[in-house]
Amino acid sequence: MPPKARSPKIVADLPLHLCDDHVLTEPQVCVLVGFSPDTLHRLHRNGEGPVRTQLSERRHGYRLGEIRRWLDARSAA
């Protein structure tokens, strides 16, 4: 059986060649912005988190471009 894929633990584990349309998982977003999953959930519930993309009925992700725009908006505020 092949080894199970692991979630990135540091930003260096994320590929550098990603375009804005690349969809990141929640663990990847948490690593990228330095938030815990609980903080990301709380921001989303309060309407303050990055825009999520619905991938299927039970799965969502985050487009890298949306994460970048969200970070830019937070740093400008």
C-alpha positions as CSV (number, residue, x, y, z in Angstrom):
1,M,0.0,0.0,0.0
2,P,1.4,3.5,-0.9
3,P,2.2,5.9,1.9
4,K,-0.7,8.2,2.9
5,A,-0.3,11.8,1.6
6,R,0.4,14.2,4.5
7,S,-0.8,17.7,5.0
8,P,1.8,20.4,4.7
9,K,3.2,21.5,8.0
10,I,5.1,24.5,6.8
11,V,4.8,26.9,3.9
12,A,7.9,25.5,2.3
13,D,6.0,22.2,1.7
14,L,3.6,24.0,-0.6
15,P,4.5,24.1,-4.4
16,L,5.8,27.5,-5.5
17,H,4.5,27.4,-9.0
18,L,0.8,27.7,-8.2
19,C,-1.5,30.0,-10.2
20,D,-4.4,32.0,-8.8
21,D,-6.9,29.4,-9.9
22,H,-5.2,26.6,-7.9
23,V,-7.5,25.3,-5.2
24,L,-6.0,24.8,-1.7
25,T,-7.3,22.6,1.0
26,E,-8.2,24.0,4.4
27,P,-5.0,22.6,6.0
28,Q,-2.9,24.2,3.3
29,V,-4.6,27.6,3.8
30,C,-4.0,27.3,7.6
31,V,-0.3,26.7,7.0
32,L,-0.1,29.5,4.4
33,V,-1.7,32.2,6.6
34,G,-0.6,30.9,10.0
35,F,-4.1,30.3,11.4
36,S,-5.5,27.3,13.2
37,P,-8.5,25.6,11.7
38,D,-10.7,26.9,14.5
39,T,-9.6,30.5,13.6
40,L,-10.3,30.0,9.9
41,H,-13.8,28.5,10.8
42,R,-14.6,31.4,13.1
43,L,-13.6,34.0,10.5
44,H,-15.7,32.2,7.9
45,R,-18.7,32.1,10.2
46,N,-18.4,35.8,10.9
47,G,-18.1,36.6,7.2
48,E,-14.5,37.8,7.6
49,G,-12.7,34.8,6.1
50,P,-11.4,34.2,2.6
51,V,-14.0,33.2,0.0
52,R,-14.5,29.4,-0.2
53,T,-15.2,27.5,-3.4
54,Q,-17.7,24.6,-3.2
55,L,-16.1,21.6,-4.8
56,S,-18.9,19.1,-4.2
57,E,-21.8,18.7,-1.8
58,R,-19.5,18.1,1.2
59,R,-16.2,19.5,0.1
60,H,-14.9,23.0,-0.3
61,G,-11.5,24.6,-1.0
62,Y,-9.9,28.0,-1.4
63,R,-8.6,29.5,-4.6
64,L,-5.1,30.9,-4.1
65,G,-6.1,34.1,-5.8
66,E,-8.9,34.6,-3.3
67,I,-6.5,34.0,-0.4
68,R,-4.0,36.6,-1.9
69,R,-6.8,39.2,-2.3
70,W,-8.1,38.5,1.2
71,L,-4.7,38.9,2.7
72,D,-4.1,42.2,0.7
73,A,-7.4,43.5,2.0
74,R,-6.6,42.6,5.6
75,S,-3.2,44.3,5.4
76,A,-4.7,47.5,3.9
77,A,-7.4,47.8,6.7
